[in-house]
Amino acid sequence: MPVTAAAGIFQVSPTITSMAFYGKDDNLFRINRTTRDNARDYARVMIGRGQKRVAIAYDTRNRNFTESWLKEFQAAAVAAGGSVALAVPYESRPDVDFASVIARMLEARPDGLLFISGALDVARLAQQARKQAPQLPIGASGGRPPSSSSSSAATWSRAC
């Protein structure tokens, strides 16, 4: 972005959410909520559903996004009376042992699981979570959870 900023070119991003890009006086226009906004909503909904201790797996290949999301979720969880039981970093690759990632998460005896990763990794993590702990609710970064008063809230809780 320094090259385009120096040239005075405006940029629009529908996907940038990291707090590293928030509140800057530059030529970038974000048209999405921040990781802080999303993580606060997730923490509120998950803790409101009894998931007071959440274990998190996050991909280190996109630290700007995942570590921002993790930091914001942790702060919001603590503020809401919950905690991050354990944060398990991994680097997304074709040969990642997702069963081991989930096993490490479960060692913390969480009330829920959260995956801060790309869609393919989320699917693979969810598959392993269902094999090892089918009763635990799971969630994933990327979408906004429904409000607790939403008619789809119960469905989200079971699916996630």
C-alpha positions in Angstrom: 0.0 0.0 0.0 2.9 2.5 0.4 3.3 2.6 -3.4 -0.3 3.4 -4.1 -0.5 5.9 -1.2 2.6 7.7 -2.5 0.9 7.9 -5.9 -2.3 9.3 -4.3 -4.4 6.3 -5.5 -7.4 5.4 -3.5 -8.0 1.8 -2.5 -11.2 0.0 -1.5 -11.1 -3.3 0.4 -14.2 -5.4 1.1 -12.1 -7.9 3.2 -9.6 -6.0 5.3 -10.7 -6.2 8.9 -7.5 -6.1 11.0 -7.1 -3.4 13.5 -3.7 -2.6 11.9 -5.7 -0.8 9.2 -8.2 0.9 11.4 -8.2 4.6 12.2 -5.4 5.6 9.8 -5.4 8.8 7.7 -4.6 7.2 4.4 -6.2 6.4 1.0 -7.6 3.0 2.1 -11.4 2.7 2.4 -12.5 -0.4 4.3 -16.1 -1.4 3.7 -16.2 -4.2 6.3 -16.4 -4.3 10.1 -13.1 -4.6 12.1 -11.8 -7.7 13.8 -12.7 -5.8 17.1 -16.4 -5.5 16.0 -16.6 -9.1 14.9 -14.7 -10.6 17.9 -16.8 -8.6 20.4 -20.0 -9.9 18.8 -18.7 -13.5 18.9 -17.5 -13.2 22.5 -20.9 -11.8 23.6 -22.9 -14.5 21.8 -20.6 -17.4 22.8 -20.3 -16.4 26.5 -24.0 -15.7 26.6 -24.6 -19.3 25.6 -22.5 -20.6 28.4 -19.2 -20.9 26.5 -17.2 -19.2 29.3 -13.9 -21.0 28.4 -13.2 -21.0 24.7 -10.2 -22.8 23.1 -9.0 -21.2 19.9 -7.0 -22.5 16.9 -5.5 -19.8 14.7 -3.5 -19.8 11.4 -0.1 -18.1 11.7 0.1 -17.6 7.9 -2.1 -14.5 8.1 -1.0 -13.1 11.5 -2.2 -9.6 10.8 -5.8 -10.9 10.6 -5.7 -13.9 13.0 -3.7 -12.4 15.8 -5.8 -9.2 15.7 -8.9 -11.4 15.9 -7.5 -13.4 18.8 -6.4 -10.3 20.7 -9.8 -8.6 20.3 -11.8 -11.8 21.2 -9.7 -12.4 24.3 -10.3 -8.8 25.5 -14.0 -9.0 24.8 -14.3 -12.5 26.5 -12.6 -11.3 29.6 -14.8 -8.1 29.7 -17.8 -10.4 29.4 -16.7 -12.7 32.2 -15.2 -15.4 30.1 -11.7 -16.4 29.0 -9.6 -18.0 26.3 -8.8 -21.4 27.8 -6.0 -21.9 25.2 -4.9 -20.5 21.9 -3.3 -23.0 19.6 -1.3 -21.6 16.7 -0.7 -23.6 13.6 0.6 -22.9 10.1 -1.8 -23.8 7.3 -0.3 -26.4 5.0 -1.6 -29.4 3.2 0.0 -31.8 5.7 -1.3 -30.1 9.0 -2.4 -32.7 11.5 -5.8 -31.1 12.4 -6.6 -34.0 14.8 -3.6 -33.0 16.9 -4.6 -29.3 16.9 -8.1 -30.3 18.2 -6.6 -32.7 20.7 -4.4 -29.8 22.1 -7.4 -27.5 22.3 -9.4 -30.2 24.2 -6.7 -30.5 26.8 -7.8 -27.1 28.2 -11.3 -28.6 28.8 -13.1 -25.7 27.0 -16.8 -25.0 26.9 -16.5 -24.1 23.2 -14.1 -24.0 20.2 -13.3 -21.1 17.9 -11.4 -21.3 14.7 -9.7 -18.2 13.3 -8.7 -19.5 9.9 -9.6 -19.7 6.2 -12.6 -21.6 5.1 -10.9 -24.9 4.1 -9.0 -25.1 7.4 -12.2 -24.3 9.3 -13.9 -27.2 7.6 -11.0 -29.6 8.4 -10.9 -28.4 12.0 -14.6 -28.7 12.4 -14.5 -32.3 11.0 -11.9 -33.3 13.6 -13.8 -31.4 16.4 -16.9 -33.4 15.6 -15.0 -36.7 15.7 -13.3 -35.9 19.1 -15.8 -33.8 20.9 -19.2 -33.9 19.2 -21.0 -32.1 22.1 -18.9 -29.0 22.0 -20.2 -25.9 20.1 -17.8 -24.5 17.5 -17.5 -21.2 15.8 -15.4 -19.7 13.2 -14.2 -16.2 12.3 -15.4 -14.7 9.1 -19.1 -14.3 9.6 -21.2 -12.4 12.1 -23.0 -14.5 14.7 -26.7 -13.8 15.0 -27.9 -11.8 18.0 -29.1 -13.8 20.9 -32.6 -12.7 20.2 -32.4 -13.8 16.6 -34.6 -16.7 15.4 -31.6 -18.3 13.9 -29.5 -18.1 17.1 -30.4 -21.6 18.2 -29.5 -23.0 14.8 -26.1 -21.2 14.9 -25.4 -22.5 18.4 -26.0 -26.1 17.3 -24.2 -25.8 14.0 -21.3 -23.8 15.4 
